[in-house]
Amino acid sequence: MFRFAVTIVALLGLAPFSVGADEVLETIDAAREAYEAGNMQDTLKELVSAQQLVQERKTAELTAFLPGPPDGWSREINTDMGAAMAMFGGGVGAEAVYASGKDRFTVLLMADNAMVQGFAGMLSGAGLMLGKRIRIGSKTFMDQDGELTGLVDNRILVQSSGASVEVMRPILEQFDFDAMAEFGR
């Protein structure tokens, strides 16, 4: 068992060099070097930096699930969403505003945070009595006076508001909920 563990550690140590340089791995390596040198302040600084880089990468990956605008529509991505997630208990988020003429609505995605966990209970069973159920693709959404809320893989909240369900539905139907369920894995 000891020989197996040593082999795994050795392979993990070589992994960054075999797959090419990566900013996250470089930052983690810098934290490790600072730790080995006994510099705890630099270790913490580098670990915080690595965490921020991972959060940025996860935010970009989640944002990629927001579908492009259909013909005649525009889409504006909220690039400040990552900073706002601290107010929602951490995790990652993505947001876009879709607009066409007088129609305008927002789609919000939040993943892996306490607020989403709270919605999970609300969206199941008795919680669905708080609104009307509607299907969009393979997912059930709760419609509360035109605000649509759905949950993917019990950890990713999809929320859309600001226009009628008929206006929002075609864009929400473009989401690949199956691929979204694999987010972050």
C-alpha positions, 0 to 999 in steps of 0.5 A: 500500500505504501508503494502505491501511495508513493507512486500516486504522489510521484505521478501527481507531482509530475502531472503539471509538467506533463499536461503543460503550464496552467495558471491555477497549477502554477499558483498551487505550486507557488503555495506549496513552495512557500509552505515548504519554505515556512512562509505561511503568509505567502502560502495563504496569499497563493492559496487565496489566489488559486481559489479565485482563479478556480472560481473564475474558471468555474464562472466562465464554464457556467456562463457558457451554458447561457444560450446565444441570442436568437435572431433579433435579440441581444444578450448582455452578460453580467461580468460582475456576477462572480463578486455578487456570489459572496452575498448569496453564500458563495458558489458561482453564478452567471447572468444574462439579460436578453432583449428584443424591442420592448421584451427584456428578461434576465436569466440567472444561473447559480451553482453550488451555494447555500441559497440553491440548497434552500431552493432544492427543498422548495422546488420539490414536493409540497414546495411546488404548491407555491407556484404553477409547474411548467416543463421546459425541455427535460426540467420542471420549473416553478412559475410564480407570477412569471418568474420561472425557477428550476433546478438542475442536478439539485445544485444549479438554479436556473431562474428567469424573470422580467417577461412573459413565460411565452417570451422567455420559453424559447430561450430557456428551451435552448439550454442543455440541461443534461450537459449542465448537470455535469458542470464542475465535475 
